[in-house]
C-alpha cells in the first residue's frame, strides 16, 4: 500500500482506491492500517512534485491552467494553505490533484504543513472508502473487479483514445495561442 500510494503521488495515477478496497475486503480488521499506509505513501510520493514545483513550478503551472484560475488558486493558498490542499486530497479521481500539489509548492507552503495536509486529506478519503467497502460488502468490490477483468482491453483502449484526444486538443490549443501572439 505504501509503495502504490507513493508511485501514485509522485508519477503515474494508479488505481489506489481499488487497491485499498481490495485489501480492506480481504481483511476488514486492518482497514485503518491500509488507509494509513496509502495516505503516508501518497504524502511521501507527492514530495517529488513539491520539489519540482518549488524549484520552478510557477512556469509549469501557468502553462497548464488559465491565468485567472492560477490567481484564484494562488490566493486560496495564501489565505488557507492547509485547507486548499487537504480538500482536493480528499476528492476522488479525476480531480487534478497534482496541480494542487504544484500550486502548494509555488505558493511556498511550509513542508510540514504540506505533508500533513496531504496525509490528512488522503486519510479521510481512504477511511471512508474502507468503511464503504466494509458496509457495502463484497458485491461492490466484486463488481468493480469483474468489470476491470472482463473489460481490461476495452478500458485500456479507452485510456489510450483519451490520451490521444487530450494530446490533439492540447496541440491545437497551443497552435491557437501561438497564432494569436504573432
N, C-alpha and C positions, 0 to 999 in steps of 0.2 A: 504494500500500500504506500509506503514511504517513497519508494522509487517511482511508482506510477504517478503519484502526486507531484513529485519533483520534476519529472520529464514533462508532465502536463503544464506545470507552472513556468518552465523555462523555455521550452521549444515548441513542441507539437501538441495540439489539443488532443488529448486521449480521452476515451470514454470512462473517466474516473467514476462518474455516478454509477455506471453499470457495474464496474468492478467492486465498488463499495457495496452496492446492493447484493451482488453475488456472494460476497464474503459474509455479509450480515445474514443472508438467507441460510447459508451453511452453518453459521454459528451465532445464534441470537445473543448469547451471553456476552460476546465480545464486541458488540456493535459500537460501544463507546471507544474501545481501543482502535477499531478500524477508522472511526471518524477522526480520532487524534492523529493517527499515522498519516492519513490522507491530507489532513489540514496542515500538519507540520511539513510534509513533503511539498505541498503547494506553496507554502510560505518560503521554504528554502529554495525551491526552483525559481521563484519569482525574483530572487536576488540577481540572477543573470540579467533579466530585463531591467531591473532597477539600476544596475551598473551601466548598462547601455544608455538608459535614459539620463542618468546623472552625468555621463561624460559626453553629452551632445545630442540628447534625445529630442530637444526642442525642435530642431530642424526636421527630424524624422516624424515627430508628432504633427507638426504643421503641414507636412506633405500628405498626411493620412486623413486629416479631418479639416472641415471648413474653419476659417478664421474665427467666425462668430462662436462656433462650438468650442474651439480651443480656448477662447477667452472665458466662456461660461464655465468650462471645466476648471480652468486655472483659478478663477475667482472662488469656485466652490472649495478647492483645495486650500486656498488662502484663509477662508472663513472656518471651514470644518474639515480639516485634513483627515482625521480618523474616520469619520462617517462617510466621507467622499470615497474612501477606498473600501471600507467594510461592507457597505450596502451592495456595491457591484460584486463583491466577493461572494455574497450570499446568493446571487442570481444564477440560474442555470444557463447553459448554452442556449442560444447563440449570443449572449451578452459579450461584447468585445472587451473582456476583462483586461487583456494585456495592454490595451490603450489606456486604461485607468492606471495600471501599474506604471507605464511610461509617464503619464501625467503626474503621478505622485513623485517620481524621481525628478522630473523637470521642475516641479514646484519645490524641490529640495525638502521634501518631507523627511523628518528625522528617521533614521534607520530602524531604531527600536519600535517606534510608533508604526512604521511601515509594516514590519513583520507581525506585530500584534494585530493590526487591522486586518491583514490577510488571514492570519490564523483564526481570528475570531469569526470573521465572515464565513470562511470555509467550514469552521467547526459547526456553526449554526446550520449551514446547508447540509452537511453530511449527517448530523444528528437527526434532522428532520427526515432526510432520506432513509436513514436506518429505521426510524420509528414507523415510517410509512411502509417500509418493506416488511417489518415485523407485523404490523397491523393488517395489511392487505394480503399478506401471506405469499405462498409460493406461486400462486396463479399469475400475479403481475410479473414477477421475476421470470417465470417460465415463459410467459407470453413474449416478453422482450427478447429473451434468449432464443426462442424458437424463430421469431421473426428475423433476428440477426443471422442465425444459422441458415435458414431456408432462403433468405434473400441477400446473402452476403455479396454476391457478384452484382446484383441489382443495386445495392447500396453503394458498392464501390464505384460502379458506373455513374451513379447519380452524383457522387462526390467529385469524380473526375470531370463530368459535364459542368457541374457548378464551378469548379476551379477554372475551367476554360472560359465559361461565360464571364466570370469575375475578371479574368485576365484581359479579355477582349474589351469589356466595358472600361476597365482601368486605362487601357491603352488609348481608347477613343477619348476619354476624358482628358488625358494628358495632351493629346493632339489638339483638342479644342482650347485648352489653356495656352498652349504654345502659339496657336493661330491667333488668339486674342491679344497676346502680348507683343506680337510682331506687327 
